[in-house]
């Protein structure tokens, strides 16, 4: 699970978490995008985030780092975003979005746009 997945599960956003925790939005955005690693955050930042999300600091530190969006094809980023939106909205069509994401991962792998390792990480994260 990534930081973005955790936010999605908690039905919150970077903006809302920033307001509640006092952690700058830019810091949270960098963590969510994979630009910054949560392991590099200060104890105070980790404590604020963990308290607001109701998880332990150890749990935050165990989160997978988000794949940098620049490393994935645009169509795959789109499928991931749509799947996450469907989860947040408790969509009745979640199975359709899941199938679409799985197919998109397969296409990206077969076309050698992502490595087998990246495809396996994405499958483990979302399925």
N, C-alpha and C positions, 0 to 999 in steps of 0.2 A: 504494500500500500504506500502511496506517495502522500505528500502533504496536501496536494489538491484533492486526492481521493478522500482523505480525512475530512477536509473542509466540506466536501460534498456529502459525506456520511453524516456530518453534524449539521447539515443544511444551513451553512453559513458561507460568507464570502470573505475575501481578503479585506475588503473595505470595512465590513462589519467587525471582523476580528481586530482590525487596527483600532477602531473606535473603542472597543471593549477593553483591549489589552494595553493600549498606549504604545504598542510597538509600531514604528513608522510603516506606513503602507508600502513604501519602496522596499523596505527590508522583507516584508511578507511577500511582495510580488516577486522579488528576486529568488526567494526560497521556492515559491510556487512554480516559477518558470524553469528552475534548474540552474539559474545563473549563479546562485549562492547555495552553499551547502549548510543545512541546518546544524551540522556538527561544528560549524565555525561560529555559531551564535554564542553570545554571552550567557552566563547562568541566569542573569536577570531577565533577559529576553525569553529564554526557554521556560522559566518559571511563569512569566506572564502568559505566554501562549498556552502552556499546559493547564494552568488554572482556568482560563477562559474556555478551553475546549473540553475540560473534564477528563484529561488523560495524564498519565505520568510523564515526567521528563524522559525516563528511560524509553517509554513508548515513542515519543517524538524522535529520539535519537536512533530508534530502530527503523524509522521510515525509509523507504527507498528514495533515492534521488530521482527527481523528475527527468525524463529524457528531454534534452534540450530540443526545443521545437525546430531549431534549424537543422537538426540531424535527421528529422523525419520528413518524408514527402508531404507536401501540402494537403493532398487528398486524405492522407492518414491522420494528420492533425485534425482535419475537419471531422472525420468519423469519430475520433476520440472525443472531441468537444461535443458533438451531437449526442453521443452515448452518455457522457457525463450530465448533460442537460436533462436527458430523459430520466436518469436516476434521480436527480434533484427534484424533478417535477412528479416523481412517482408515475410516470407515463404507463398507460395500459399497453403501449406498444414496445415495451422495453426489450422483448424478445426480438423484434424486428431490428432495433438499433444494435443489439448484441450480435445478431447474425451479420448485419452490415459491417460492423467493426471487425469481426472475425474474417470475413471475406476480404476486407481491405488489407488486413495484416497479411493474409495469404498472397494477395496480388503483389504487395510491396516486396515480400520475400521472394516469390517466384521471379519477379522482374529484377531481382538483385538491387533493389533500391534500399533495402535494409538487410542486415546480416541475420543469419539464423538465430544468433544469440539475442539480438534485439527483438526479433519476432517472438522468441520463447519468453523473454521478459515481459513483453506486452501481453501475451496470452496468459501468463501466470498472474499478472496484475489484474486483468479484467475478467478472467473466466475461471 
